[in-house]
């Protein structure tokens, strides 16, 4: 089963019916959101004077906005050894490292 990238809800039937396995679902998510550009809301959040950020988002839009704003982040838990003063804890993982 293939869901269209234009419909957020088109993926739900495939998930609920187990038509896709975990790898197939992960690959589809990467295909849909892997190369997205950040929006104004991400840029505004990235410019806040904070050093710790927690998100449930799977995309990398905040990371891109932070980099563009001159405030790069280290993503936890994937890049815990990096020495950036600002960190981002991704509660559900990242599109860069699915599954």
DAKAMO-V280097 format. One record per run of one state. SS is the DSSP state (H for helix, E for strand, C for the rest). FROM is the first residue (numbers start at 1). TO is the last residue. If there is no record, write none. Layout:
ss:SS from:FROM to:TO
ss:SS from:FROM to:TO
//
This chain:
ss:C from:1 to:7
ss:H from:8 to:16
ss:C from:17 to:21
ss:H from:22 to:33
ss:C from:34 to:39
ss:H from:40 to:46
ss:C from:47 to:51
ss:E from:52 to:55
ss:C from:56 to:60
ss:H from:61 to:68
ss:C from:69 to:73
ss:E from:74 to:76
ss:C from:77 to:86
ss:E from:87 to:90
ss:C from:91 to:93
ss:E from:94 to:94
ss:C from:95 to:96
ss:E from:97 to:97
ss:C from:98 to:99
//
